[in-house]
């Protein structure tokens, strides 16, 4: 899995615009199917143009940027790891992204296993035999990076698309980006 640690991206939270002004009647929510329509057609275009592996890298990179910005703009400050996890769980549920559960945590090694149930990206998809949450891998690595200042890799090991009923991610400090 290729690391993506370019912190010089141009995106800022303000690039999302003033949704309340721009959508006074429709508001800020959109059905999951419409979100997935955007994500999976973008994936298809990236795969056709650059190949499957490059598409995965690009989706992870976009997720990493999003995870860092989500941490900076949505999560309240946390004094310690338990508070960070609690804030992340609450924010992911409030934003209807998924239900996070921390299964294992080794703070000395920066190694974690977490699950996301009712995942925005894949819960309910047909079984394809392959994990599909590349964007989520980047998002999780970006959130953990923003909290700790360390570089992380997140790898999806279970996915709805592989026949599991929750997404499971192994998250670990990446010595390459350190």
Buried (B, 14 or more C-beta within 10 A) or exposed (E): BEBBBEEEEEEEEEEEEEEEEEEEEEEEEEEEEEBBEEBBEBBEEBBEEEEEEEBBBBBBBBBBBBBBBBBEEBBEEBEEBEBBBBBBBBBBEEEEBBBBBBEEBEEEEBBBBBBBBBBBBBBEBEEEEEBBBBBBBBBBBBBBBBBBEEBBBBBBEBBBBBEBEBBBBBBBBBEEBE
